[in-house]
Amino acid sequence: MPPPRKRGTALRQQLAELRGPDVPAKALDARALAALAANPGCRRRAILDGAGVNKAALAGALGSPSAFGQSQFALTRGNAFEAKVKADGGAELLRLVHERLDRSAEPPAHARVPELTAIGPEGRTARTALALREATEAVGEWTLLDHPMLALDVAGSPAFLEPDAVVVHPDGTWTVVEIKSFPMLDGSADPAKVGAAARQAAVYVLALEQVAARLTQESAPAPEVRDRVLLVCPKDFSNLPTASAVDIRKQRAVTGRQLARLTRVQDIAETLPEGTCFDPARPAEELTAAVESVPATYAPECLAACELAFHCRDRSRAAGAVTSLGRSVRAELGGLTTVPDVLAAARGEAGDAEDPAVAALRRAARLRAEALSAMAPGATAPEAPACH
């Protein structure tokens, strides 16, 4: 058993104790943050991601292994395509940035590609901020930052993010570049995948805006982060890169608002029972109790975004929660939070008749009963209305 947590210990120590002794933290990435922002009411995901818990290993230990994530083949294909796009000092990538986003600038005959290596994520973040400042001050030059490191404060805990690339234009503005391995067919890609990429890029834009705000205190004018990002994908069925400018203003506003609504990780940690630990090596009963001590907000969309979705779905169905039917259904039902409550209201056994949700359920129940009675053997079909 791990030693009891002291309430006055630092947040980092609290999170390490929640993660488990000698268990390395799993870093948050933009994909996870975009999913977290899409479900800000889920305290379970907030504390697990904030503590750096490996949710895939946790799901396996709970007996609900996750099918979420990319295959090794997809990762290999994506890495190979990214290397092709960035070959020769990023010449093709910068050509696409110029063509799609900044035709008024001088073509990027050559570009600066600063070295961003440093010790640890904090060191890389500081090195990236310095490179961005130097590139912004180098007026008239193109700069390509390959896999910079950015930090974003999420619910009181820093998350380190690594976009594929950031380009600094000759006018000093910054553009996020997302490189994906799904194809663009006849100039367009799968809308669902483009939307996911836009939400991910919005997280990077938010992090860059924080960097720009800090640089404002040191130099003027403030660097501008462009609200159109460049999405680079294979063209048709080839391995040749093509690109599209994606406006992420809506995704940036929604993601920023949702992240601001997240309950602070420290506040959640303080409500947990003493000795709570999410180490997958712990006995299944203790691990289940630890996970269930943090409330979750499950929705079917979690199946495509969270490793614990199968576990949470089973618990949600067992509890009869209407959220397992989808957020839109939950919104329509108002104060009715469980399936038994909904059925009782529809049958007239519970609920306020003046409640619009209850009234709609009872009307739907009557219509269903009428339809079933009309379909019963021997039933007389209703007369067709007379034509006048």
N, C-alpha and C positions, 0 to 999 in steps of 0.2 A: 504494500500500500504506500502511495506517495505521502510525504508529510503534509499535514493540513496547511491550507493557504492562509497567510496572514492578510487581513484586510488592508493593512497599511503598506504592503509591499508595492514596488513599482509595477507599472502595467506590463513592462516587458517580462518581468519575472512571473507575474500572474499568467501571462499567456504561455510562457514556457512550461509552467506547471500544468496548465490545461492540456497542452500538447503531449506531455509525457516526458519523463526523464530520458535524456540522450536522443530524443526524436528530433531530427532536423526540421526546420520550418519549411513549408512549401510556399514559395513566393506567389503573391497575387499577380495575375496578369490582366491585361485590358479586357480579354474575353470574359474572365471571371467577374471583373468589376461591372461590365455591361450587363451581365446576367444578374448580379447582385442589385444593381440599380433598377432593373426591371421588376424586382420583387422586394421593395424596401421594407416591407413589414415582416420579413422572415428573420427573426432574431437568431434562429439556429444557424442559418448560413452566415450571418454577420459575425457571430462569435467564432465559428469554425474557420472561416476565411481569415478573420483578424488574427487568430492564434496560429495560422499557418498549418492547420491540420490537413493531412492528405485524405480528402474525402473519398477517393476511390478505394484506398486501403481500408478506411473506416466502413464503407458500404459492404465490402467483402467480409469483414469481420462480423458485421451484423447479419450476414446471411442474405443480403440483397445486393449482389454484385452489380456494378454499373456497366451499362453498355454505352455510356457517354464518352466521347472523345474521338480523335482522329486515328485512323489506322496507320501502321508503320509505313505502308506503301504510300499513303497520301502525304505523310511527313517527308519521306524521301523525295517524292516528286516535287513537293513544294520547295524544299531546300535547293534542289537542282534548278528549278525555274528561277528562284530568287538569285542564285549565283550567276545565271545567264543574264538577268536583267542588270545586275550590278557590275558586270565584267568591264574591263578597260576603264577603270575609275568611274564607273557609273555613267558612261557616255550616252548609252541608250536611254537610261532612266532620265537623265537631265534633258535629253531631246524631247521625251514625252512630256515632261513638266513644262518645257518652253512651248511646245505645240498646243497643249491643252489648257494651260493656265496663264501663260505670260508671253504672248506673241509680241507684245510691244517692247520687250527687253531684247538686248543683244543676244544672239544665239550662243549657247554655252560651248565655245570652242575648247575651253579647258576649265577646270573647276578645282577648288581647294577641297581636299578630303582629309580633315584633321584626324590625328590619332586620338582615340577616346579610351584607351585602356588605362585602368587604374586598379587599385586594390579595393575590393569589396564594392557593394552597390552604392554606399555613401560616397566613396571616392570616385566612382564612375559618374554619379550624378553631379558632383562638383565639377568634374572635368568636362561634362557635357555643357553645363551652364557657362563655363569659361569659353568653350568653343563657340557657343551660340553668341555670346557677347562679342567675341573677336570677329565672327562672320558678319554680324550686323554692322559693325563699325567699318568693315572692308567694303565700302560703297562701290558698286559697279562690278562686283565679282560674284560668281556662283559658288556656293559651298554645299557639299553633300556630307551629311552626318550619317554614317552607316551604323545602324543599331545603337543609337544614343540611349542613355539611361535617364529616365525622368522619375521624379517622386511626386506622389499625389496623396494628400491627407484624406483618409477615408475613415470616418467615424472615430477620429482621434488616434488613428494608427497609420503610419506611413506605408504606402504601397509603392514598390519600385516597378516601373514599366519600361518596356523596351520595344519601341516601334521599329518597323522595318527600316525606315529612313525618315529623315527630316531634311528638307532642302531650304536653304536661305537664298532668296532671290537677290539680284543686284540692287534692288531698292530697299533691302533690309527686312522684307517680310518673310514669314516662315510658313512652310507648307508640310503637312503630314503626308507620307506616302505609304499606302498599304499594298502589299504584293500578295496576291492570292493565286492558287493553282486551279481554281475553277475557270472554265472558258467563257469568253465573250463570243457569242454566236451572232453574226451579222450586226455587231456593234452593241449588243445588249447581253446582259447576264441574268441568271436566275434572281428574280427580285428578292426572294427570301435571303439568299446569300449576300446580295448587295446590301440589304438592310442590316444584316448582322455585321458586315464589314464597316458600315457607316456608324453603327453604335460603338464598335470597338475604336474606330478612329476618333469619335467624339471624346472618348476617355483620354486619348493622347492629346487632343486639343486642349482639354481642361488642364491637363498637367503642364503643357507648354505655356498656357496663360499664366499659371502660377510662377513659372520661371520668368516670364516677361515682366510680371508685376515686381519681382525682386530686382530685376535689372533696371527698372524704372528709377529705383532709388539711387542708382549709381550713374546712370547716363540718361540723356533725353535726346530725341523723343522716345516714347515707349515703343518697343518692337510690336508689330502687329502679327497675330496668328491668323492666317487666312481661314475663312469658314468654308472654303471648298478644298477638299482633299483629292489626291490623285489615287485612283484605284487601278492597279496594273494587273492584267490577267493574260493568259495565253489567247491568241487570236484563233477563233474557230477551233479546229481540231489539230492545230499545229503547236509548236513550242515557241512560236514567235510572239514577243510581247506586244500588247496593245493596251490602251489606257482610256479611262473616262474620268472626267471631273465630277465629283459627287458633292452636292451641297449638303452639309451636315448641321445646318443651323438648328433645325428642329430637334435632331438627335442630341445635339450639344445642350440645348435648353432643357430637354426632358431628363437627360442623364445628370446634369448638374443639379436640377431640382430634386431628383430622386436620391442622389448621394447625400445631399444636404439633409434629407429627411431620415437618414439612417440613424438608429439609436447608437449612441457611442458604445464602442466595444467595452470600455471600462465599466460603463453602467450595467451592461449585461453580465459581465464577469462578477460584479459585486453581488448579484442576486443568486448566483449558483451555490449549491450546497458545498460545505467544506469537503475537500478531497476529490472534487469532480475532476475527472481526467478522461481525455478522448484518445488515449494511446490504443491503437488497434491490437496490441499484444495483451491487453487486459481480458479477463474472462467475459464471455458474451453477455452474461446477466448484468454485470457491473457496467459494461459498455453501453448496453441498451438503456439502463437507468440513467446514465450520464447524458446520453443523447436526448432522452425523453424529458430531462429536466429543463431543456430549453425549448420554448414553444416554436413551432414551425408554421409557415403559411404556405401550404401546398396548393399548386394549381397545375393543370395538365401541361402548361408551357414549361414547367420545371424538367420534364422528361428530356427536353432538348438542351438543357443548360446546367443541370446539377447532377453530380454523381450520387447524391443521396435520394434522388427522386423516387426510385422504386420503394425504398424503405418508407419514405414519407407518404407515398400513395397508399401503401398497405395500411398504415396507421390511420390515414384520413378516411379510407373506406370503412375500416373497422369501427371508427367513431361515428360514422354516418354523416360526416361533414359535407355540406353542399359545395364547398370549395373544390372537392374532387370532380365536380361536374363542370368546372370552369368559372373564371372570374365574372363573365357576363351573366351567368345564371345566378351567381352569388349576389351580384349587384341588383338583379331584378327581384330577389326574394326579401330584401330588406332585413328585418329582424329575425327572420326564420333561418337558423344557422345549421340545422340538422335535417336529414331526410325524414326521420320520423315526425319532426315538427311540421314539415311541409305536407306530408300525407295526412296528418291529423287536421291541419287547417283546411285541406282540400275536401275532407269528408265532413267538415262542419263540427268536428269534435273539439277544436281549440282555435284560438286566434280571434282577433277583433274583426268583425265583419266590415268595419269602416276602413280597415287597412287595405289600400289598393292591391297589395300583393296577395292578401288573403281573398279578397273579392275576385281577383283574376283566377286564382287557383280553383275556387269553388265553381266559377263559371266554366272553366276548362273541364272540371270533373263532371258537370252536368252534360256538357256537349259530348264527352266521351261515353257517358252512360247511354245517352240517346243514340249515339252511333252504334254502340254494341247491341242495343236492343233491336235496332233496325236490321242488324245483320243476323240476328238469331233465327234458327229454323222455324218456319211457319209464320214469321213476322210479315206483316203487310207493308209493302213498300209505300212510302209517303206519296201522296198525289202530287203530280206536277202542277205548278201554278197555271191558272187559266190564262190564255193569251187574249188580249183585248185589242 
